[in-house]
Amino acid sequence: MKTLAELGRALDEARRRKGLSNKELAERVGLTPLTVGHVLNGKSAVRATNLMAMADELDLALVLLPKAMAEAVEQAPPPAVPGYMSPLERVLQPLNDDRAGHPARSAKPGEQSR
């Protein structure tokens, strides 16, 4: 994301998926509905602490990535093949597997983990 509008769209999509109104989200994060509406419409910047609270409430994580990795993720084609993993998913998969206590999933369908 490079603009407030893109950030607002991402937050608004997550809010809709979670089934929350702007008012409900505002109440949960301690902001006014007007402020939340402006953030979700990309019309207003938000303090980092408020952004963190909104992201947490919407089951999102704020992650800082090197620009090259972020650009690669943005340009990656959507998964069209079962088992496809984006470059970011391939990097993060071993971390997720370690947390879940499962062996690493291979990037190729049908390939056995070692």
N, C-alpha and C positions, 0 to 999 in steps of 0.2 A: 504494500500500500504506500502510495506516495502523496495522497491528498486527504484532506479532511472529509471530502465527499466519499472517497473509497472506504475510509475508516467507518464513517457513519453507516454506509450501506452494509458493511460486514456486521456491525453491531445490530443493525435493524433486522437483518436476516436471522441472526441468532435469537433475537428477542421474539420474532414471529415463530420460529421453530419451537421455542420453549413455551409459546402460548401466553406470553405476558403482554399487557397493555403498557403504554408509556408510563401511565400513572403507577401501575404496580411495580415496574422497574424502578421508577423514581423513589417510591417509598422504600424499597428494599435496599437502595444504595445511599439514601439520605440526600437526594437532590430534588429539585422541584420538577414537576412534569414539563414545564416550559424549557428548563435547561436540558433535560433528557431529549426532548423533541428537537431542540437546536443541534445537539450533538449527533443524533441519529440522522438528521437532514444535512449534516456536513456544514452547517452554518456557524458553528461555534467550536472553538478549541476547548479541550477539557484538561484539567490538571491530571498529572500522572496518577495520583492517588485515586482520583475519581474514575479514571479509565481502568485502573486495576480493579476497583470495586465492581464496575459494570461488567468487565470481562469475567470476573470470578462468578458473579451472579448468573451470567449467561453460559456458564460452563466452557469458557474459552481461556486459553493461556496466552499471555503476552510473552513473545519470544523474540530475542534479538538475534539476527542471523547476519553473517557476512553478506554484503550486497551481492556478490557473485552467486552465492547459494540461493538467495531470495529471488534473483532474476531467473535462475535455472528452474526454480519451482514454479514461478509465474508462467514460464514458457513451456513447461512440460505438458504433453498432450493428456487429455483426460483418459483415465483407465478404460480401455476398450477391450482388453483381453483379461480373462480371469487370471489372477495371480500377478498382474502388472503392479510394479511398485515404482513410484516416482523417485527421483534422486533423493529427496528429503526423507521419504519413507525408508529407503535402503539405509540411510545413515542412522535414522532413529530406531529402526527395528531391533537391533541388538540391545539397545537400552530398554525398550519396552519388554523384550523377552526376559531380560535379567530381572526386571521388576515383577513380572508375572511368574517367574520360576520355570519358564518353558525354554526349550532349545530354540536357537535362532531359526526363523523361517527363511528358506532359500528364496532367491529372487526369481528362480525359474520354476514353473509348475512341474510337479512330478520329481524334482530333484531332492534327494535325501539330505537332511542336515548332518553335519559331522560332529 
